[in-house]
Each structure stands twice: as structure tokens, then as C-alpha cells.
Amino acid sequence: MRVITRIAIVLALLHAAGLADSADLKKGLAAFNEGDYATSLAECQPLADAGNAGAQFCVGRLYANGFGVAMDDALAIKWYSLAADAGHAEAQFNLGVMYANGWGVDMNWEESARYYLLAAEQGFVPAQKALAYACGHGMGVTKDRVQAFAWYDIAAQVGDDMGAGLKRDELLERLSAEDVAKAQQIAQKWISDFRAAAGN
């Protein structure tokens, strides 16, 4: 009986600690959104150090933009990389942007496209649009207007993004009817799989 009681107490303490972490992260993210960067760093840094991907992303944004800290691309890359490795889509996208521009790293279109793809596959619309652009211009990937059309179509439909829809429609003039049908099929399969995985 004592073992069960001890296990129950340990589980309750772990649950309470998890709730505290979430509350601190929420407070840190809210502070970031309000422009209170000192509070954001104070709340997020300990969580980032403990491996919380959302907090790591927040700390990365602080360093990438010089919000409440000296701008430091190397530290931004460090924290974005940790969050990206944990599957944080926006961190993956931001790493793609940093590689595309050579901020804190050597400019590398292949790495940029790789990170855009990781985030795009999770449904992150800005990454889908960036990947579409990369595909359309052969930046880090083989130039492929069918894939570009498909990713713009996905972003337009999943993200209800009018800009992506306009970019998709611009490609209509450069693709054959067969290529458009192929791109639409790729997009519809991706959307169907994505929604099924999300339970929609």
C-alpha cells in the first residue's frame, strides 16, 4: 500500500510540475507578444534549458531579433536548432530562413529547403510557400514547377492563404494542363493525408 501511495504522490508532483512549466511558458509567450522581452526571457530561458521546445523557440526569437538581449545569430541558431530537432515547425521554418540568408551560418539553400520541407510537412503555411518558391526557382532543390504549384495549392487550401493562391495561379501559364492535373493530384493527396492524420 505504501508503494502505491508513494507512486501516486510522485505522479501528482510530476503532474503539478508539468502544469507549472506550461503556465510559465504561457506567461513567457504572452510577455513576448506584449513586448515585455525581459519577462519573456526570464520565463522561457529555464524551460528552454530544461528542453522545452516551445521555450527554446521563444528564446531563439529573442536572440534572432535582439528583443531584450543583444542580437546574436549564433545563439538564435542554437535555440532554433534544439526546437527544430524536437519537431517545432516554426523553429524549422526560421532555421530555413536563416540558412537562406546566411544569418549566423553560411548561406546554404539545400539546408534551407530541407528545413522548409520539415515545417511544410507539419502544415506550417509560411514554410509551404517558401518551399513552393524554392521548387519554382530551383533554390536548394531541383527546379520543379509541378511541385511548386502543388505546395502553393496546399498553402492556399490548408492555410486559406490568398497570396499562395495567386502564386499558384501565376504558374498556370507555365504548366501544361497535364502538369496542372498532376500538381493538383499531389496537393489533394497531401491535404487528404494531412487531415486524416489530424483526425479531421
Sequence and secondary structure as in RCSB ss.txt:
>XXXX:A:sequence
MRVITRIAIVLALLHAAGLADSADLKKGLAAFNEGDYATSLAECQPLADAGNAGAQFCVGRLYANGFGVAMDDAL
AIKWYSLAADAGHAEAQFNLGVMYANGWGVDMNWEESARYYLLAAEQGFVPAQKALAYACGHGMGVTKDRVQAFA
WYDIAAQVGDDMGAGLKRDELLERLSAEDVAKAQQIAQKWISDFRAAAGN
>XXXX:A:secstr
 HHHHHHHHHHHHHHHHHHHHHHHHHHHHHHHHTT HHHHHHHHHHHHHTT HHHHHHHHHHHHHTSSS   HHH
HHHHHHHHHHTT HHHHHHHHHHHHHTSSS   HHHHHHHHHHHHHTT HHHHHHHHHHHHHTSSS   HHHHHH
HHHHHHHHS  HHHHHHHHHHGGGS HHHHHHHHHHHHHHHHHHHHHHT 
